[in-house]
Amino acid sequence: MGRRKREPMSEGKRNIIAGLLQEYDIKTAKDIEDIYGFEVSDGMVSDITDRLLPQIEEWQNRPLDEVYPVVFIDAVHFSVRDNGQIKKLAAYVILAVSLTGHKEVLSIYIGENKSAKYWLGVLNELKNRGVKDILVICADGLSGMKEAVAAAYPQTELQRCIVHQVRNTLKYVGEKNKKEFANDLKTIYQAPSEKAALEQLERVTEKWEKDYPNAMKSWHTNWDVISPIFKFSAQVRKVIYTTNAIESLNSGYRRLNKQRSVFPSDTALLKALYLATHEIAKKWTMPLRNWGRVLGKLEIMYPDRLTAEET
């Protein structure tokens, strides 16, 4: 049989596609042909999704809550075509836990390595959208983040993401020793106090520095942003250093990499991330587990900060 002649694209079909792209995991022309039996080009899909751009801009600028107990800043990397070349870009996702314990993506930024000036602009943008206070910002070792947080939210604790810290450490370790090394690292970040953690830090460093001299350097260098976690109870720590809060989001984003190895532009990537976020967030109907207890402990630790003052 010959190839079916492509039908003219009516406004009704354009609206169908626009709706599908917002509601379901449909991102290519082939998806639409397989499910609905009419053909469109990838260019047509791109043109139609351009209708999302004002919606994305409105979402990126919507008013936010005055206070967030915890905010995560994480990066997922994608391949994007730029002037005929393929380059790796990071999608920086800002995910918050609200006072009710619900997850909420506050914003998405796409780019290369960022500086303190850039991150200060991002944090000031949050302030301009209504965020007066954040108790804890949990981030990987993003360049300039420490200086930006100190300038924009001087009372906020900056916590190095423990999961990333451990992963980065294990890159230096041989396969045969990784399990034992990872268990040793647990004795540091699961210690009951900072004093106990420092004792374990010295023990682990001494044990492994002959075989892996570079593995523990970042723990000593970055202790000021690793150590805040020891102020918190086990329940609060679990919210901060486990990946549960952000992992479901990242797994959804990683599926985009499987569906499309290279995005034609950073705008196309932003549209795909927005649609994926919209779909993933539909499942976030319940607060984090044991959130009531966590919030109660935070209220004791940070009196008068979980309700923003009038300015």
Protein Blocks (a to p, Z undefined) as FASTA:
>chain_A
ZZdddddddfklmmmmmmmmmmmccfbfklmmmmnopacdfklmmmmmmmmmmmmmmmmm
gccdfbdfbacdddddddddeehiacdddddddddddfkopacdfbdcddddddfklmmm
mmmmmmmnopabdfbdcddfdehklmmmmmmmmmbccdddfklmmmmmmmmpcfklmmmm
mmmmmmmmmpfbfklmmmmmmmmmmmmmmmmmmlmmmmmmmmmmmmmmmmpcfklmmmmm
mcklmmmmmmmmmmmmmmpmbafbfklmmmmmmmmmmmmmmmmmbccehklmmmmmmmmm
mghklpccdZZ
